[in-house]
Amino acid sequence: MTSKPSSFFHLHLISDSTGETLVTVARAARAQYTNVSAVEHVYPAVRNNKQLDQVLAGIEEEPGVVLYTLLDDVLIRRLEDKCQDLGLPCLSILGPVLQLFQSHLATESTQRIGAQHVLDSEYFKRMDALHYTMMHDDGQLTDDLERADVVLVGVSRTSKTPTSIYLANRGVKTANVPLVPGVPVPAQLEALQRPLVIGLYATPERIVQIRQNRILGLNAGKEDGQYVNRDAVAEEVIFSRRLCAKHNWPIIDVTRRSIEETAAAVIALLRDRRRQTIS
């Protein structure tokens, strides 16, 4: 009699830096397997044998898939030997990429731990963008919108804020302005010249669903009937799309998009806009 496959597995993620890169890659791969859950064991800043001893003990206690982003050859050898002894899969996430770069560039890597987190100009660009975005969330400081790279507009619950923050972490100064029934559109928004203004919209059904869940989550005693009324929401969406058409602002349907997918679409539009400006 064959045993039923387990519905979960242990996933050991070992890094000599923060582990952010490793966790992101692992979760992207894990998301493709919806019928099984991963129990994550994250080990950041593993840089000596004593720290690795604790990691190896954890792997032996709860065997599973092992992924790592280590650069020290001694630590790598110990980790891989242990996994081989235990019969566990073990893979370097950066290894194949570094080998490809080395082959193409014909030069050795610097083996610098945490090199992607150094305080370079790109880091400060991201911090500046994040600060700007937080200060210009939800229609704040509309007199200063001209300094933005992107301004997102849309009715309530079209993911404007999380998309803005995601873009800011990519170095894109992003403001967002809500379109609220009965509230005039800021004159500053319609007069913008430098920023790329993009409209976000979703189907009325999707917006109503999100708004109802929001109300339940806040334990609101009395809901605004118009706020979750399908016909009223449809009018909001029509108004937002007409406003975008009036100003020739591009629009993105976020009904079935994740925040990452919406942000990718925004970045593509921004790239096209900049390319057209240069040419």
C-alpha positions in Angstrom: 0.0 0.0 0.0 1.5 3.3 -1.1 1.5 6.2 1.4 -0.3 9.5 0.5 2.2 12.3 -0.4 2.7 14.9 2.3 0.8 18.2 1.8 3.9 20.1 3.0 7.6 20.1 2.8 10.5 21.8 4.6 12.3 24.5 2.7 15.7 25.6 4.0 17.0 28.9 2.8 20.6 29.8 3.7 22.2 33.1 2.9 25.4 34.9 3.9 23.5 38.3 3.5 19.9 39.3 4.2 18.3 36.4 2.4 15.9 38.7 0.4 17.1 37.5 -3.0 16.8 33.8 -1.9 13.4 34.2 -0.4 12.0 36.0 -3.4 13.3 33.3 -5.8 12.1 30.5 -3.6 8.6 31.9 -3.2 8.3 32.5 -6.9 9.1 28.9 -7.6 6.9 27.6 -4.7 3.9 29.5 -6.0 3.7 27.1 -8.9 2.8 24.3 -6.6 -0.6 25.2 -5.1 -1.3 21.7 -3.8 1.6 21.6 -1.4 2.8 24.1 1.3 6.3 24.9 2.3 7.5 25.3 5.8 10.3 27.9 5.5 13.4 27.9 7.5 15.4 31.1 6.7 19.0 31.4 7.9 20.4 34.9 7.1 24.0 36.1 7.6 25.6 32.6 7.7 29.3 33.5 7.4 31.3 31.1 9.6 31.4 27.4 10.6 29.7 28.0 13.9 26.7 29.6 12.3 26.6 26.8 9.6 26.7 24.2 12.4 23.3 25.4 13.5 22.0 25.4 10.0 23.1 21.8 9.4 21.5 20.7 12.7 18.2 22.2 11.6 18.4 20.5 8.2 19.1 17.2 9.8 16.2 17.6 12.2 13.7 18.6 9.5 15.0 17.3 6.1 13.8 19.1 3.0 14.8 21.1 0.0 17.9 23.2 0.5 18.6 26.4 -1.4 21.5 28.8 -0.7 23.3 32.0 -1.7 26.7 31.4 -0.1 30.0 32.6 -1.6 32.5 31.0 0.8 33.8 27.8 -0.8 34.5 26.1 2.5 30.9 26.7 3.8 29.5 25.6 0.4 31.4 22.4 0.5 30.3 21.6 4.0 26.7 22.3 3.2 26.6 20.3 0.0 28.5 17.3 1.6 25.9 17.3 4.4 23.0 17.3 2.0 24.6 14.6 -0.1 25.0 12.4 3.1 21.3 13.0 3.9 20.1 12.5 0.4 18.6 16.0 0.1 18.4 18.2 -2.9 20.8 21.2 -2.6 21.1 24.1 -5.0 23.0 27.4 -5.2 20.6 30.1 -6.6 23.4 32.5 -7.6 25.8 29.8 -8.8 24.5 29.2 -12.4 24.1 33.0 -12.9 27.6 33.7 -11.7 29.0 31.0 -14.0 27.1 32.5 -16.9 28.5 36.0 -16.2 32.0 34.6 -15.7 31.9 32.8 -19.1 30.5 35.8 -20.9 32.6 38.5 -19.2 35.8 36.4 -19.0 36.5 37.6 -15.5 36.1 36.4 -11.9 33.5 37.7 -9.6 34.5 39.8 -6.6 32.8 37.4 -4.1 31.5 40.4 -2.2 28.8 39.4 0.3 25.7 41.6 0.2 27.0 43.6 -2.7 23.5 44.3 -3.9 22.8 46.2 -0.6 25.6 48.7 -0.7 24.7 52.4 -0.2 25.2 53.4 -3.8 23.4 56.0 -5.9 20.7 53.5 -6.8 20.0 52.9 -3.1 19.5 56.6 -2.3 17.4 56.9 -5.5 15.0 54.3 -4.1 14.9 55.9 -0.6 14.2 59.3 -2.2 11.4 57.7 -4.3 9.9 56.0 -1.3 9.9 59.2 0.8 8.2 61.1 -2.1 5.7 58.3 -2.6 4.7 58.1 1.1 4.3 61.9 1.2 2.1 61.9 -1.9 -0.2 59.0 -1.1 -4.0 59.2 -1.5 -4.1 62.7 -3.0 -1.8 64.4 -0.6 0.3 67.4 -1.6 -1.2 67.8 -5.1 0.7 71.1 -5.6 3.9 69.0 -5.8 2.8 66.4 -8.3 5.0 67.8 -11.1 8.0 66.2 -9.4 6.6 62.7 -9.8 7.7 60.2 -12.4 4.3 58.5 -12.4 0.9 59.6 -11.0 -1.7 56.8 -10.6 -5.4 57.7 -10.6 -8.4 55.6 -10.0 -11.4 55.0 -7.9 -11.2 53.5 -4.4 -9.8 49.9 -4.1 -7.9 49.8 -7.4 -4.5 49.0 -5.7 -3.1 52.5 -6.1 -1.2 52.7 -2.8 0.5 49.2 -2.9 1.4 49.7 -6.5 2.9 53.1 -5.7 5.0 51.7 -2.9 6.2 48.8 -5.1 7.2 51.2 -7.8 9.0 53.4 -5.3 11.1 50.4 -4.2 12.1 50.2 -7.9 13.2 53.9 -7.8 10.1 55.4 -9.4 8.7 58.5 -7.7 5.0 57.7 -7.6 2.0 59.7 -6.4 -1.6 58.5 -6.4 -4.8 60.5 -6.6 -8.2 58.9 -5.7 -11.2 59.7 -7.8 -14.1 60.2 -5.4 -17.7 60.7 -6.4 -18.8 64.3 -5.7 -15.2 65.5 -5.2 -13.8 67.7 -8.0 -10.6 66.4 -9.7 -7.6 68.4 -8.5 -6.8 71.1 -11.1 -3.1 70.3 -10.6 -3.7 66.8 -11.8 -5.2 67.8 -15.1 -2.5 70.4 -15.7 0.5 68.0 -15.3 3.2 68.0 -18.0 6.2 66.0 -16.8 4.8 62.9 -15.0 3.2 60.0 -16.7 -0.4 59.8 -15.5 -1.9 56.3 -15.6 -5.4 55.3 -14.8 -6.1 52.1 -12.9 -9.5 50.4 -13.1 -11.2 47.1 -12.5 -14.6 45.6 -13.1 -17.4 46.9 -10.9 -17.9 43.4 -9.6 -14.3 43.1 -8.5 -14.3 46.5 -6.8 -17.5 45.8 -5.0 -16.1 42.5 -3.7 -12.9 44.2 -2.4 -14.9 47.0 -0.8 -17.2 44.6 1.0 -14.2 42.6 2.3 -12.7 45.9 3.4 -15.8 46.9 5.3 -16.0 43.4 7.0 -12.3 43.6 7.9 -12.8 47.0 9.6 -15.9 45.7 11.4 -17.8 48.7 10.2 -21.3 48.9 11.8 -23.0 50.7 8.9 -21.8 50.6 5.4 -22.2 53.3 2.8 -24.8 51.8 0.4 -23.4 53.7 -2.6 -19.9 52.6 -1.8 -20.7 49.0 -2.5 -23.7 49.5 -4.9 -22.8 47.8 -8.2 -24.5 50.5 -10.4 -22.9 53.3 -8.4 -19.5 51.7 -8.7 -20.0 51.2 -12.4 -20.6 54.9 -12.8 -17.4 55.6 -10.9 -15.4 53.4 -13.3 -17.1 55.0 -16.3 -16.2 58.4 -15.0 -12.5 57.4 -14.4 -12.1 55.9 -17.8 -13.7 59.0 -19.5 -11.3 61.2 -17.5 -8.3 59.2 -18.8 -9.6 59.3 -22.3 -10.1 63.1 -22.2 -6.5 63.6 -21.3 -5.1 60.7 -23.3 -3.8 59.0 -20.2 -3.1 55.3 -20.6 -5.1 52.9 -18.5 -4.4 49.5 -16.9 -7.1 46.9 -16.0 -6.1 45.6 -12.6 -9.0 43.2 -12.2 -6.9 40.0 -12.5 -3.4 41.5 -12.0 -1.2 41.2 -9.0 0.6 44.3 -7.6 3.8 43.1 -9.3 2.1 42.6 -12.7 0.5 46.1 -12.5 3.8 47.7 -11.5 5.5 45.9 -14.4 2.9 47.3 -16.8 3.5 50.8 -15.4 7.2 50.5 -15.8 6.8 49.3 -19.4 4.6 52.4 -20.2 7.1 54.7 -18.5 10.0 53.1 -20.5 8.1 53.6 -23.8 7.3 57.2 -22.8 10.9 58.0 -22.1 12.0 56.3 -25.3 9.6 58.4 -27.3 10.9 61.5 -25.6 14.5 60.7 -26.4 13.7 60.0 -30.0 
